[in-house]
Amino acid sequence: MDTSAGKDFLHKSLMLYAKTPITNSSESEPSSRVSINKPTDRNKTNGPDPPLLIHDSTDKKSFPFQPKCHITVKDALSAISRAKTELCKQEIADVSCLSLEGKLFPKDIPNYCPFKGNHTSGFYYGCFGDKTEQRDLSHHKEFPDTNSPKNCIKYCTNGGYLYAGLQYMKECWCGDRFGSHGKVDTSLCNNQCPGDPSKPCGGYQANSIYTTGLGAKIKNPVELLGPITQTTKVKIVFVLTLNGRAVRQVRRLLKAIYHRDHFYYIHVDSRQQYLYDELLPLESMLPNVRLTRNRFATIWGGASLLQAHLAFIKELLEMTDWTWDYYINLSESDYPIKNLETLVNFLTRYNGKVFMKSHGRDTPKFLKKQGLDQIFHECDNHLWRLGPRELPNGLRFDGGSDWVGLHRKFCEYVITSDPLLDGLQEFYKYTLLPVESFFHTVLQNSIFCDKWMDNNLHVTNWIRKKGCKCQNKHIVDWCGCSPNDFKSTDLQRLMVFEQRPRFFARKFEPAVNQDIINSLDLYLFKDRPQDMKSYTKYWQNEFHFKDKTSNKTDTLLTFYGSFQRKSLESQKLSSCHLKPVQTLESHAYFAEDHYNGALVLYEAQHEQSGKIVTLESHFTRRRHYIVSDPQGPAGRLLSLEIGTEYDLKENIFRNFGQLIGPYSDLTLEHSWSSGSDFTVSVAWIDPTDVVAASYDIEIPGTNHIGSLKPDLKVPLRPGVWKVKLMHKWEVVAETSFLVVPLTTFQHRPVTFQQVLSFHNGPGSLYIDKDFKEFDKVLQVNRTVQLQKDADSNGRKTGDQLDQWVDSLTKAFWEYQNICISGESSIGCLELDICEKTLWSSRSEDPKSELHGIDSKSGRLR
């Protein structure tokens, strides 16, 4: 094979497709903005905030990129051009070439379900009439160039239909019954098939009917039953697949579902070391809790999650001291809506059945929406779409929810080897969201096909309008959907399921709404005390000194260092002569479901004695928001917020403190009450009064929350930025936000050369347009002195840099309190003990604390 020719062809193609956007044709990314300018792709220069890649040892080798074939598929070329590492580019090319050669997965995979149709696949029933106003078969697909009995039967089989009908040459019809208009003369089905001229493809309103060979899908009835009389009840292994930093909520979930008779297997994403370290002590406390050491880095939609589940099942079956009957997967976002005893009784009554929720009736639509007809490959922490593919022959595909209840016998089967399992595992290696379809498809095509219960034991909060906003496109070449969080107002919706076979709900996030979780606890655990002082409070860890460096570590440490200095210089401690030593942790602090500031835990040294003490300080945000003309359209404005990590689904900033640095990716959230439609211009102004960008956004007449992400080159100039809203060329509202200069880079003090790079703006326009024309209406004045001050600040290091940072944070953050952890005195004054306060992250939090097993009930205290 001439690889040099392939490489030359590929490189030319990459030049063409280097900036080809990837979209899902079934869903487009919504946008409410119309920009005055047309910004180019975001252009990040070298600096600390872009993610730091931590490679495996294999990634450090030099992998000369050698395509093994001529790659012409647009999606594959685009993926190669966007992949960051040579190894990932090579993998994408290799997968594309295997697909081209037909070697990526088997073309034919057997169906072992013993419940077949009356005839084998391809049996011809004859020519049957049809009517436009009342179709004989329910589903329609056109194959203008390739329609044939073979292709149509394959398509209908994959869709799970019992019969295939060919009509008017190009039409393929599928359904589970036929003959409503009677059999007609064979001469009416005389159209030649474009894909096989030797075969008839029906005629005008006449179907050539064939069987797919499938039997009717077996759907067992399910209902919530009362107490049972069986003395031997099933045992459950709860498989918790965890991500993030919500360790308190994980403990609370474990407390809610725990009993000494069941088992708890915990997987923590390999990138979440903090969460793993915090949960590891559970193993020594509770004999039926284990954290797997076989950890995966799973991404949304990636094949790695299926590989993880198969590995979990294998490991659990090898654990001879754990005898369980059901495998139920949960995440940190799940919570029970019924007590454990009710679930156990239910599973005992239906012991042997497999619980999975199917998508509904239209399987071809599901396959298209789910991207099962596309090739995906996971590398560089991204799921790349590489182009279309044909589904294997002979299979009934199915899918739906990835939250399942698998019986042990089914689990024992899925980790064995046979042509069905081997073929499906090869197919799903290159599939989007494989857990949402793999187990379903195995079940429907195996000897377990009669064990299916169309129930995943869950209630999921789907709000499609909010949850389907393509917000995962930074990690996957597809527009997917995610459920929303339940909130206090949803309690009655959950209570509707009191008499239905649903045992868990998702999603819940105490950082978004903890009150709904408190309400469920009150409903489920009436015997637990509910009058705890911390009951309406929540602490979520945001930083730990053992964390690996991330793309925002330096920004966080800069803010935290300033908070520490201001705390120790406060009137309460100014005579104590303490100096900060090390930032240990930080937490976002919530009270009654409102963000109540940042808590920073740190070590400080008493200069006279040299003693090291652990302190925690509480700071709250100051807001800067002005409406200049409340009588006009701007009177509808409810809030303007600038931050990072904006969640389109929940309309919140995941960077709760909105701590912004020079390399941060900004988003503006604007909230409006109802009124008349109008257009507003949004201007971004940097600390030297340079108008960085301006955009027009359409504000609808309804209550509206919108977001705007400016495409600004970085680094952003540190200092106080302003966002101004204009209507009819008049400023009607404005807000300001802080871009903090960095005092550290990868945990070390910044050098002079680094501050020159980090603190002086992008070195050119923020976007490829100058907005001087807006200076007058925006009331900005680009003076020489402003630029001189900015240049001077952009050269500061050491104490001068710290003083600049402190002067900036003082305007945006307010000191509230300080406490000492584990000590009552540091020699010069008394401080509150953190463990005895009501606000510290070290204070009591009984709802999330575990105190061993109650000998009588078997539950956690």
SULPE-V861105 format. One record per residue. N is the residue number from 1. RES is the residue in one letter. PHI is phi in whole degrees, -180 to 180 (none if undefined). OMEGA is omega in degrees with one decimal (999 if undefined). Layout:
[[N	RES	PHI	OMEGA] [N	RES	PHI	OMEGA]]
//
This chain:
[[1	M	none	-178.4] [2	D	-86	-177.9] [3	T	-70	179.8] [4	S	-66	177.3] [5	A	-65	178.5] [6	G	-63	-179.2] [7	K	-67	179.5] [8	D	-64	179.3] [9	F	-62	-177.6] [10	L	-65	-178.0] [11	H	-63	176.5] [12	K	-65	179.9] [13	S	-67	-179.5] [14	L	-64	177.1] [15	M	-62	-178.8] [16	L	-75	-171.8] [17	Y	-105	-173.8] [18	A	-58	-177.5] [19	K	-118	178.9] [20	T	-73	179.1] [21	P	-73	178.1] [22	I	-106	177.6] [23	T	-135	172.9] [24	N	-97	-173.7] [25	S	-63	-178.4] [26	S	-83	178.9] [27	E	-144	178.1] [28	S	-109	-178.3] [29	E	-74	-177.8] [30	P	-70	177.5] [31	S	-149	-179.5] [32	S	-104	-173.0] [33	R	-111	169.6] [34	V	-125	-173.6] [35	S	-89	172.3] [36	I	-62	177.8] [37	N	-99	176.8] [38	K	-116	-173.6] [39	P	-67	176.6] [40	T	-85	178.5] [41	D	-58	179.9] [42	R	-58	-173.5] [43	N	-115	-177.7] [44	K	-91	174.4] [45	T	-91	-178.0] [46	N	-64	179.6] [47	G	-180	-170.4] [48	P	-80	-169.0] [49	D	-86	173.2] [50	P	-59	-173.9] [51	P	-56	177.2] [52	L	-88	-177.8] [53	L	-81	175.3] [54	I	-108	-170.8] [55	H	-92	165.5] [56	D	-72	-177.2] [57	S	-61	-179.5] [58	T	-67	-178.4] [59	D	-72	-175.7] [60	K	-81	178.3] [61	K	-75	176.2] [62	S	-88	179.1] [63	F	-112	176.7] [64	P	-61	-173.4] [65	F	-76	-176.1] [66	Q	-127	175.2] [67	P	-65	-175.5] [68	K	-96	-180.0] [69	C	-156	174.8] [70	H	-79	-179.9] [71	I	-95	-177.6] [72	T	-120	-177.8] [73	V	-70	-174.6] [74	K	-56	-177.6] [75	D	-64	179.3] [76	A	-65	178.5] [77	L	-62	178.7] [78	S	-64	179.9] [79	A	-63	179.1] [80	I	-62	-177.8] [81	S	-68	-176.0] [82	R	-95	179.4] [83	A	-62	-172.7] [84	K	-88	-174.0] [85	T	-107	176.9] [86	E	-63	179.5] [87	L	-63	179.4] [88	C	-67	177.1] [89	K	-58	-179.5] [90	Q	-65	179.1] [91	E	-62	179.4] [92	I	-61	179.2] [93	A	-63	-179.2] [94	D	-64	178.7] [95	V	-63	179.8] [96	S	-61	-179.2] [97	C	-70	176.3] [98	L	-62	177.3] [99	S	-65	179.5] [100	L	-61	-179.7] [101	E	-85	-179.2] [102	G	73	-175.5] [103	K	-113	-174.9] [104	L	-74	177.1] [105	F	-158	-177.6] [106	P	-64	177.3] [107	K	-76	-178.8] [108	D	-122	178.0] [109	I	-127	-173.7] [110	P	-73	175.2] [111	N	-111	-176.2] [112	Y	-99	177.8] [113	C	-63	-175.9] [114	P	-75	-176.6] [115	F	-95	-175.1] [116	K	-98	173.3] [117	G	-77	-178.3] [118	N	-71	-179.7] [119	H	-135	178.5] [120	T	-74	-178.3] [121	S	-57	178.0] [122	G	97	178.3] [123	F	-63	-175.5] [124	Y	-98	-179.3] [125	Y	-91	-179.5] [126	G	123	-176.9] [127	C	-101	-176.0] [128	F	-128	-177.2] [129	G	-72	179.3] [130	D	-146	176.7] [131	K	-135	-178.0] [132	T	-60	-175.5] [133	E	-82	179.8] [134	Q	-150	-172.4] [135	R	-69	-179.6] [136	D	-75	177.7] [137	L	-115	-165.1] [138	S	-87	-172.3] [139	H	-115	-173.4] [140	H	-128	174.8] [141	K	-146	179.5] [142	E	-106	173.8] [143	F	-124	-172.7] [144	P	-59	-174.4] [145	D	-112	-170.7] [146	T	-126	-176.0] [147	N	-64	177.8] [148	S	-162	176.7] [149	P	-55	-178.5] [150	K	-62	-176.7] [151	N	-70	-179.9] [152	C	-68	177.9] [153	I	-62	177.8] [154	K	-60	-178.6] [155	Y	-62	-178.7] [156	C	-69	177.0] [157	T	-64	177.9] [158	N	-57	178.6] [159	G	-81	176.6] [160	G	84	-178.2] [161	Y	-89	-177.7] [162	L	-86	-174.3] [163	Y	-134	176.6] [164	A	-124	178.6] [165	G	-129	179.2] [166	L	-107	-173.6] [167	Q	-141	170.6] [168	Y	53	176.6] [169	M	71	-168.7] [170	K	-99	-172.7] [171	E	-92	175.0] [172	C	-117	-179.3] [173	W	-115	-179.2] [174	C	-129	177.1] [175	G	-175	-179.0] [176	D	-105	175.2] [177	R	-156	-179.9] [178	F	-152	174.7] [179	G	96	-177.6] [180	S	-66	179.2] [181	H	-110	174.0] [182	G	82	177.9] [183	K	-81	-178.4] [184	V	-124	-177.8] [185	D	-62	-178.2] [186	T	-57	-178.1] [187	S	-64	179.4] [188	L	-78	177.1] [189	C	-107	-173.4] [190	N	-115	177.8] [191	N	-76	178.2] [192	Q	-73	177.1] [193	C	-79	178.8] [194	P	-65	179.8] [195	G	-91	178.8] [196	D	-160	-175.2] [197	P	-59	-179.4] [198	S	-80	-177.2] [199	K	-116	177.5] [200	P	-79	176.1] [201	C	-117	175.2] [202	G	65	179.4] [203	G	-162	179.8] [204	Y	-71	-177.2] [205	Q	49	176.9] [206	A	-146	-177.6] [207	N	-107	164.8] [208	S	-84	-169.6] [209	I	-98	176.1] [210	Y	-128	172.9] [211	T	-96	174.3] [212	T	-85	-177.6] [213	G	89	179.3] [214	L	-77	169.7] [215	G	-91	178.4] [216	A	-62	178.7] [217	K	-65	-175.9] [218	I	-88	-177.6] [219	K	-119	-178.4] [220	N	-77	178.0] [221	P	-69	-180.0] [222	V	-139	177.0] [223	E	-150	179.1] [224	L	-80	-177.3] [225	L	-109	179.7] [226	G	-78	-180.0] [227	P	-58	-179.6] [228	I	-111	-177.4] [229	T	-103	-179.1] [230	Q	-60	-180.0] [231	T	-84	178.6] [232	T	-100	-178.3] [233	K	-107	-178.3] [234	V	-68	173.0] [235	K	-115	-172.6] [236	I	-113	164.4] [237	V	-105	176.0] [238	F	-87	-179.1] [239	V	-102	-177.4] [240	L	-96	176.7] [241	T	-100	-166.0] [242	L	-115	176.7] [243	N	-146	175.4] [244	G	85	-172.6] [245	R	-131	-175.3] [246	A	-84	-174.7] [247	V	-64	-179.7] [248	R	-67	178.5] [249	Q	-69	176.7] [250	V	-63	178.3] [251	R	-63	179.8] [252	R	-66	176.6] [253	L	-62	179.3] [254	L	-59	178.5] [255	K	-62	-176.7] [256	A	-75	-175.7] [257	I	-110	-170.9] [258	Y	-81	164.8] [259	H	-154	-175.0] [260	R	-64	-178.5] [261	D	-83	-176.8] [262	H	-116	-171.9] [263	F	-129	-172.4] [264	Y	-136	-175.8] [265	Y	-109	-170.9] [266	I	-116	171.6] [267	H	-112	176.2] [268	V	-110	179.1] [269	D	-47	-173.7] [270	S	-63	179.1] [271	R	-89	-174.3] [272	Q	-108	-175.3] [273	Q	-67	179.0] [274	Y	-58	-178.6] [275	L	-63	178.8] [276	Y	-61	-178.8] [277	D	-63	-179.2] [278	E	-70	-176.8] [279	L	-92	-176.1] [280	L	-56	179.1] [281	P	-60	178.6] [282	L	-61	-178.8] [283	E	-62	-179.5] [284	S	-79	179.9] [285	M	-86	-171.4] [286	L	-128	-174.3] [287	P	-68	-178.0] [288	N	-106	174.9] [289	V	-122	177.0] [290	R	-139	173.0] [291	L	-101	179.8] [292	T	-72	174.9] [293	R	-88	179.3] [294	N	-88	-170.2] [295	R	-104	-178.6] [296	F	-115	170.3] [297	A	-101	-174.9] [298	T	-96	175.1] [299	I	-117	-178.7] [300	W	-58	175.7] [301	G	84	-171.7] [302	G	-82	178.1] [303	A	-67	-178.2] [304	S	-62	180.0] [305	L	-70	175.9] [306	L	-66	177.2] [307	Q	-59	178.8] [308	A	-65	-178.4] [309	H	-61	178.5] [310	L	-64	176.8] [311	A	-68	178.2] [312	F	-62	-178.2] [313	I	-61	179.6] [314	K	-62	-179.4] [315	E	-65	-179.3] [316	L	-66	179.1] [317	L	-71	177.8] [318	E	-83	180.0] [319	M	-84	-173.0] [320	T	-68	179.7] [321	D	-86	175.7] [322	W	-111	177.6] [323	T	-109	-174.5] [324	W	-127	-178.5] [325	D	-111	-176.3] [326	Y	-132	177.8] [327	Y	-109	-179.0] [328	I	-122	-179.0] [329	N	-96	178.9] [330	L	-137	173.5] [331	S	-123	177.4] [332	E	-66	-179.1] [333	S	-95	178.2] [334	D	-92	174.1] [335	Y	-156	-178.9] [336	P	-72	173.0] [337	I	-118	170.3] [338	K	-138	-178.7] [339	N	-75	-174.2] [340	L	-64	-178.6] [341	E	-60	178.9] [342	T	-64	177.7] [343	L	-64	-179.1] [344	V	-61	178.4] [345	N	-61	180.0] [346	F	-62	-178.7] [347	L	-67	176.8] [348	T	-63	178.7] [349	R	-63	-178.1] [350	Y	-106	-176.0] [351	N	-54	-178.7] [352	G	106	178.9] [353	K	-81	-179.9] [354	V	-117	-172.7] [355	F	-104	177.2] [356	M	-146	177.5] [357	K	-94	178.8] [358	S	-87	-174.7] [359	H	-71	-174.4] [360	G	137	-172.2] [361	R	-99	-171.4] [362	D	-95	-177.0] [363	T	-65	178.0] [364	P	-56	177.9] [365	K	-65	177.6] [366	F	-62	-178.8] [367	L	-60	179.6] [368	K	-70	-178.1] [369	K	-64	-177.7] [370	Q	-81	179.7] [371	G	76	179.6] [372	L	-69	176.9] [373	D	-91	179.1] [374	Q	-123	174.8] [375	I	-91	175.0] [376	F	-127	175.9] [377	H	-138	-176.7] [378	E	-105	171.2] [379	C	-162	-175.8] [380	D	55	-178.6] [381	N	55	179.9] [382	H	-144	176.7] [383	L	-108	-173.0] [384	W	-97	173.0] [385	R	-89	-172.8] [386	L	-114	177.3] [387	G	128	-175.5] [388	P	-76	176.3] [389	R	-151	174.4] [390	E	-92	175.5] [391	L	-76	178.7] [392	P	-63	178.4] [393	N	-75	167.2] [394	G	90	-173.9] [395	L	-100	167.9] [396	R	-95	179.4] [397	F	-82	177.0] [398	D	-152	179.3] [399	G	177	-179.0] [400	G	171	-177.7] [401	S	-83	176.0] [402	D	-93	174.6] [403	W	-102	-166.2] [404	V	-133	170.0] [405	G	-127	-172.7] [406	L	-99	176.0] [407	H	-74	-175.6] [408	R	-58	-178.2] [409	K	-64	176.1] [410	F	-67	177.2] [411	C	-62	178.1] [412	E	-61	-179.9] [413	Y	-72	-170.5] [414	V	-68	178.3] [415	I	-100	174.1] [416	T	-88	-178.1] [417	S	-128	168.4] [418	D	-156	-176.0] [419	P	-58	178.4] [420	L	-67	-177.0] [421	L	-67	-179.4] [422	D	-63	-179.4] [423	G	-66	-179.9] [424	L	-68	178.2] [425	Q	-65	175.9] [426	E	-66	-179.7] [427	F	-63	-174.7] [428	Y	-80	171.8] [429	K	-63	-173.3] [430	Y	-120	-172.7] [431	T	-128	173.0] [432	L	-73	176.4] [433	L	49	-173.0] [434	P	-65	-178.4] [435	V	-68	178.7] [436	E	-80	-177.7] [437	S	-145	-173.7] [438	F	-59	-176.2] [439	F	-64	177.6] [440	H	-62	-176.9] [441	T	-71	174.4] [442	V	-59	-177.7] [443	L	-59	-174.4] [444	Q	-72	-177.0] [445	N	-115	-177.5] [446	S	-119	178.7] [447	I	-68	179.0] [448	F	-93	-172.6] [449	C	-64	178.2] [450	D	-93	-177.9] [451	K	-99	-171.2] [452	W	-75	169.9] [453	M	-116	-176.1] [454	D	-78	-174.6] [455	N	-163	178.4] [456	N	-107	176.1] [457	L	70	-172.3] [458	H	-119	162.2] [459	V	-113	-178.6] [460	T	-117	-175.2] [461	N	-87	179.3] [462	W	-86	170.1] [463	I	-126	-167.8] [464	R	-57	-177.3] [465	K	-62	-179.7] [466	K	-94	-171.3] [467	G	-87	-177.3] [468	C	-111	-176.4] [469	K	-123	173.4] [470	C	57	-173.5] [471	Q	-80	175.5] [472	N	-102	-175.2] [473	K	-68	175.7] [474	H	-75	178.9] [475	I	-122	-179.8] [476	V	-150	179.9] [477	D	-83	-178.0] [478	W	-166	173.9] [479	C	-99	179.4] [480	G	-108	179.9] [481	C	-122	175.5] [482	S	-135	179.9] [483	P	-71	178.2] [484	N	-93	176.6] [485	D	-77	169.8] [486	F	-73	178.7] [487	K	-128	-175.1] [488	S	-54	-177.2] [489	T	-70	-178.0] [490	D	-94	-174.3] [491	L	-58	-178.8] [492	Q	-65	175.4] [493	R	-61	179.7] [494	L	-71	-179.1] [495	M	-68	176.6] [496	V	-60	-176.9] [497	F	-89	-177.2] [498	E	-59	-178.7] [499	Q	-106	179.0] [500	R	-116	-176.5] [501	P	-78	173.7] [502	R	-126	-169.9] [503	F	-121	178.9] [504	F	-133	173.6] [505	A	-132	176.9] [506	R	-155	15.2] [507	K	-113	174.1] [508	F	-126	175.5] [509	E	-139	179.5] [510	P	-63	176.6] [511	A	-73	177.2] [512	V	-101	178.5] [513	N	-158	178.8] [514	Q	-90	-176.9] [515	D	-59	-179.9] [516	I	-66	177.8] [517	I	-70	175.9] [518	N	-60	180.0] [519	S	-66	177.5] [520	L	-66	176.3] [521	D	-60	179.2] [522	L	-62	179.8] [523	Y	-73	-174.0] [524	L	-84	-170.6] [525	F	-124	-175.9] [526	K	-65	-178.6] [527	D	-84	-179.9] [528	R	-87	176.5] [529	P	-66	-177.1] [530	Q	-115	-174.1] [531	D	-102	179.8] [532	M	-68	-179.2] [533	K	-67	-178.6] [534	S	-95	-170.3] [535	Y	-62	-179.4] [536	T	-98	-179.5] [537	K	-113	-180.0] [538	Y	-148	178.6] [539	W	-122	176.9] [540	Q	-123	-178.5] [541	N	-65	177.9] [542	E	-121	-179.0] [543	F	-156	172.7] [544	H	-139	-172.7] [545	F	-64	177.5] [546	K	-87	-179.6] [547	D	-60	169.3] [548	K	-70	179.4] [549	T	-62	179.0] [550	S	-117	-176.9] [551	N	-76	178.8] [552	K	-126	-175.5] [553	T	-58	-175.6] [554	D	-66	176.1] [555	T	-64	179.9] [556	L	-61	-177.2] [557	L	-64	177.1] [558	T	-65	177.0] [559	F	-62	-176.5] [560	Y	-63	177.6] [561	G	-62	178.2] [562	S	-65	178.2] [563	F	-60	-179.5] [564	Q	-65	-179.2] [565	R	-62	-179.6] [566	K	-68	177.5] [567	S	-64	-176.0] [568	L	-75	176.7] [569	E	-94	-178.8] [570	S	-66	-177.8] [571	Q	-58	-177.0] [572	K	-68	-173.8] [573	L	-122	-171.6] [574	S	-61	-178.5] [575	S	-91	-173.3] [576	C	-89	178.5] [577	H	56	175.3] [578	L	-105	175.0] [579	K	-130	-179.0] [580	P	-67	-179.2] [581	V	-113	-175.2] [582	Q	-155	171.6] [583	T	-79	-178.5] [584	L	-96	-177.3] [585	E	-151	168.1] [586	S	-141	179.3] [587	H	-135	165.2] [588	A	-82	-173.6] [589	Y	-111	-178.9] [590	F	-120	175.3] [591	A	-133	-178.8] [592	E	51	175.5] [593	D	63	173.8] [594	H	-129	176.4] [595	Y	-65	-173.8] [596	N	-121	171.7] [597	G	110	-177.4] [598	A	-107	174.5] [599	L	-113	-178.0] [600	V	-119	178.0] [601	L	-100	-173.8] [602	Y	-155	173.4] [603	E	-95	175.8] [604	A	-134	-178.1] [605	Q	-113	174.9] [606	H	-79	-169.4] [607	E	-62	-177.6] [608	Q	-70	-175.1] [609	S	-96	-175.6] [610	G	79	-177.1] [611	K	-70	176.5] [612	I	-97	177.7] [613	V	-125	177.4] [614	T	-106	-177.6] [615	L	-120	172.7] [616	E	-136	-178.1] [617	S	-117	-179.4] [618	H	-117	177.6] [619	F	-128	176.6] [620	T	-120	-177.2] [621	R	-79	168.4] [622	R	-104	-177.5] [623	R	-104	179.9] [624	H	-128	-171.9] [625	Y	-148	-175.6] [626	I	-132	169.5] [627	V	-106	-175.7] [628	S	-79	-174.4] [629	D	-132	-176.9] [630	P	-70	-178.6] [631	Q	-85	-178.1] [632	G	-89	179.4] [633	P	-57	179.8] [634	A	-66	175.0] [635	G	-64	175.9] [636	R	-76	-173.9] [637	L	-67	179.2] [638	L	-100	179.7] [639	S	-165	171.0] [640	L	-129	-179.7] [641	E	-134	175.1] [642	I	-119	178.8] [643	G	-163	178.2] [644	T	-132	179.9] [645	E	55	-176.9] [646	Y	-78	179.1] [647	D	-97	-179.1] [648	L	-63	-175.6] [649	K	-73	-177.7] [650	E	-103	-178.1] [651	N	56	175.6] [652	I	-140	171.6] [653	F	-90	177.1] [654	R	-71	167.1] [655	N	-83	-167.1] [656	F	-59	-179.9] [657	G	-82	-178.5] [658	Q	54	179.9] [659	L	-86	-168.7] [660	I	-119	177.4] [661	G	-122	-174.7] [662	P	-63	-177.5] [663	Y	-109	-179.1] [664	S	-76	179.3] [665	D	-101	-167.7] [666	L	-82	170.2] [667	T	-140	172.5] [668	L	-103	170.5] [669	E	-105	178.6] [670	H	-127	-175.4] [671	S	-121	-173.0] [672	W	-135	169.3] [673	S	-85	-177.0] [674	S	-74	-179.5] [675	G	169	179.9] [676	S	-89	174.8] [677	D	-65	171.6] [678	F	-163	179.3] [679	T	-114	178.3] [680	V	-127	175.5] [681	S	-100	-178.9] [682	V	-116	-179.9] [683	A	-111	177.6] [684	W	-106	-172.6] [685	I	-124	-175.5] [686	D	-86	-174.1] [687	P	-63	177.7] [688	T	-98	-179.3] [689	D	66	171.6] [690	V	-84	175.6] [691	V	-76	-173.7] [692	A	-74	-177.7] [693	A	-165	175.3] [694	S	-147	-178.4] [695	Y	-135	170.2] [696	D	-97	174.9] [697	I	-131	178.9] [698	E	-90	179.1] [699	I	-105	-179.4] [700	P	-73	-177.2] [701	G	-79	-179.7] [702	T	-86	167.9] [703	N	-56	-167.5] [704	H	-148	168.9] [705	I	-120	-179.1] [706	G	-122	177.9] [707	S	-138	-178.9] [708	L	-139	179.0] [709	K	-110	-179.4] [710	P	-75	179.9] [711	D	-94	-175.5] [712	L	-97	171.6] [713	K	-70	179.2] [714	V	-119	8.0] [715	P	-76	171.5] [716	L	-72	178.8] [717	R	-70	-179.9] [718	P	-67	179.0] [719	G	131	-177.3] [720	V	-91	175.6] [721	W	-97	176.3] [722	K	-128	169.0] [723	V	-119	-179.4] [724	K	-119	176.9] [725	L	-103	179.0] [726	M	-118	172.7] [727	H	-132	-177.1] [728	K	53	174.2] [729	W	65	171.9] [730	E	-129	177.5] [731	V	-73	-176.6] [732	V	-114	178.5] [733	A	-163	177.3] [734	E	-157	174.0] [735	T	-145	177.7] [736	S	-129	178.4] [737	F	-147	-174.2] [738	L	-105	165.7] [739	V	-105	-171.5] [740	V	-83	171.0] [741	P	-71	-175.4] [742	L	-91	175.4] [743	T	-100	179.5] [744	T	-132	171.0] [745	F	-139	-176.1] [746	Q	54	174.5] [747	H	71	178.7] [748	R	-120	177.9] [749	P	-57	-179.1] [750	V	-68	177.2] [751	T	-92	179.2] [752	F	-62	179.5] [753	Q	-64	179.7] [754	Q	-70	-179.4] [755	V	-66	176.2] [756	L	-62	179.5] [757	S	-80	-171.9] [758	F	-84	-162.3] [759	H	-114	-176.7] [760	N	-127	175.9] [761	G	78	-174.5] [762	P	-76	179.7] [763	G	84	177.6] [764	S	-159	176.6] [765	L	-65	178.8] [766	Y	-67	168.8] [767	I	-135	-172.3] [768	D	-82	175.5] [769	K	-161	176.5] [770	D	-99	-175.3] [771	F	-109	179.7] [772	K	-58	-178.4] [773	E	-62	-178.7] [774	F	-94	-174.4] [775	D	-56	-174.6] [776	K	-67	-177.3] [777	V	-67	179.6] [778	L	-86	177.9] [779	Q	59	175.8] [780	V	-111	-175.5] [781	N	-136	-177.9] [782	R	-78	-177.0] [783	T	-86	176.3] [784	V	-64	-178.0] [785	Q	-65	177.3] [786	L	-58	-179.1] [787	Q	-68	178.4] [788	K	-63	178.9] [789	D	-62	179.8] [790	A	-65	178.2] [791	D	-63	179.4] [792	S	-65	178.9] [793	N	-62	-177.6] [794	G	-71	178.5] [795	R	-114	-173.5] [796	K	-80	174.5] [797	T	-138	173.4] [798	G	59	-176.6] [799	D	-63	179.1] [800	Q	-63	177.9] [801	L	-66	177.8] [802	D	-59	-179.6] [803	Q	-65	176.9] [804	W	-64	178.7] [805	V	-59	-177.1] [806	D	-64	179.2] [807	S	-67	178.7] [808	L	-78	-177.0] [809	T	-68	180.0] [810	K	-60	-178.3] [811	A	-79	-173.9] [812	F	-120	-178.8] [813	W	-135	-176.2] [814	E	-121	177.7] [815	Y	-68	-179.1] [816	Q	-116	-171.9] [817	N	-163	176.8] [818	I	-148	176.7] [819	C	-145	179.4] [820	I	-119	-176.1] [821	S	-95	174.0] [822	G	77	-179.8] [823	E	-129	177.5] [824	S	-105	-176.1] [825	S	-156	172.1] [826	I	-120	172.7] [827	G	95	-175.6] [828	C	-108	177.2] [829	L	-169	176.6] [830	E	-92	174.7] [831	L	-124	173.6] [832	D	-61	175.7] [833	I	-81	-174.2] [834	C	-55	-176.1] [835	E	-65	-178.2] [836	K	-106	177.5] [837	T	-83	176.8] [838	L	-101	-173.8] [839	W	-115	-173.4] [840	S	-67	174.2] [841	S	-67	177.1] [842	R	-95	-179.3] [843	S	-76	-177.6] [844	E	-65	177.9] [845	D	-145	-172.4] [846	P	-56	-177.2] [847	K	-65	-178.5] [848	S	-118	-179.5] [849	E	-104	-178.9] [850	L	-114	-174.1] [851	H	-127	176.5] [852	G	87	-173.7] [853	I	-94	174.0] [854	D	-73	-173.7] [855	S	-64	-177.2] [856	K	-84	-174.2] [857	S	-92	-175.9] [858	G	80	179.7] [859	R	-95	177.8] [860	L	-82	176.5] [861	R	-83	999]]
//
